[in-house]
Amino acid sequence: MAGGVGTFKATGTYSYATGDMFCGTVDIIGKPAGRGILYYLESGECDVGVFDSKLRQTGEGVRYTKDRDVAYRLIDGELEGGAIDLQEALRIMELEETPTIRTRESIPNPTSYDPARHKQTKAYYVYRQLAGLPLNESAYGPSPY
C-alpha cells in the first residue's frame, strides 16, 4: 500500500467526553488529522486551523470568541498579538463565514422516544427510496457544524 498506514483522510466530526467537538479532516479511525474547527463546549470559543490527533494546532490559526464577534491570530496554538478584524480572520483561514456558535446553551435538551417523529422520519426515507433518491441525506437537513 503506497504511503503506508494512516494516509486515509475524510471529512467528519469527533466528539470528546468533555463535550468539545472537532469538525474537519479526520483519519481512518475518525480522529483529527488536518484542517478543521475545534469547538470548546464550556467556553463557547472555537479554534480554526490544522490539528493533529492529539489536538495540537500547527501553523497559523484563528480563535473566535463565544459570540464570534472577536477573532485572535494563533501560531502553533498560542495567541499571537491582539484581536484581528473578522474579515481578516475569514481570509486567513479561507472561510466563507464565521463558524457556527456551539455552547452548552445552544444545544437542545435531549427528548425521549417520540413515535410520531419516528413515523415521520421513516416515511421520509421510504419516500426517498421509492423516488430513487440517495438515502444518505438527513431528514433534519445539513449539519451546521
N, C-alpha and C positions, 0 to 999 in steps of 0.2 A: 504494500500500500504506500503510494507516494506521499511524502510529507509526514508520515508517522502518525502516532496516536494523538488525538486532541486537535486535529485540524478542521473538524466539522464545526461550522458556525451556523446559527439560526437566530431569528428574532423571537423573543419571548419575555416572560416575566419570571422573577424568582423572589419569593416572599420569605422573610425571616421570622423567627419566633417573636422578635421584638415588634413586629408589625411593619418594619421597614421593607421597602419593595424596590427591586431593580427592574427596570424595563429597558430592553435593548438587545444587544448581541449576546447570546449565550452559547456555551459549548455543548458537547454531546450529552452531558449529564444535567444540563439546564442551569449551570452556574454562570455568573457574569464572565464575559470574555471579550470585551471590546467596548465600543461606543454605546452609551446609554444614559439613562436618568435614574438616579438613586433618590428615592423619596424617604424622608425621615418622618415617621408617623408622629412621634411625640412633639417635635419642634415645628413640624409643618414645612420645614425648609426642603430644598432639593438641590442636588449637585448634578450637573450635566458634564460629561467628559468621557474619557476612556478608562475602563476599570479592568482589574484582573480578578481572578476567582476569590481572592481574599478582600475584595472591595477597596483595593488601593488604587487611587486615581493617579494616572501618569500623564505628564504633559500639561497642556493648557485646558482649563475647565472654567465653569461658571457656577456660582452658588446663588440661588434665588431665595429670598425671604419667604415667610409663611404666606403673606398676601401677594407675592410675586410683583411687588412694587419697587423693589430694590434688588440689584444684582452686584455680585462681587467677583473679581477675577481670582481664579485658583491656579496655582502652579504646583504640580505634584501633590494635590490635595491640601495645600496650605494657602491661606489667604494672602494675596499679593496686592498691597495698596488698598485704597478705599473703594467706595462704590463706583460703578461704571454705569453709563447710560444703558437703558433697557434695549434700545435698538442696536447698540454696540454688542451687547451680550448675545442677541439673536444672531448677529453677523459672525461673531467669533465662533459660535457653536453650530453655525449653519442650520438654525432652526427657523421654521416659518412662524411660529407663535410661542409664547411662553408656556412652560409646562403646566399641566392641569394641577389645580390645588388639591392636595391629598392630606387631610388631617383626621384625627380621631372624630371630630365633629362632622366632617364631610362624608363619612362612611355610614350608610344607613344601617339601622339595627337589624339583625337577622330576624326573620319571621319563621314560624313553623310551617309545616307542610300545608299547602293550600290546594285542595282538589280542583277548584275551578282554574287556578293558574296552571296546574299540571295538564288539565284537559286542553287548555288554550295552547300551551307550548307543544303538546303532542300533535294537535291539529295543524299547527304551523309547519312542522316537519313532514307530516303526511302530505300536505298540500305541495310543499317543495319537491317531495319525491315524485308525486304524481305529475307535476309540471316539468319534471326532468331538470330541475334546478339543483345546484350543489347544496349539500346538507351541512357544510362546514360554516355557514353563516349563522350567527346567533339570532335567536328570536328577540333579543333585547338590544340589538343594534351593535355598532362597533364599540370596542372598549375605549374609554377616554384616556387610558394610560398606554 
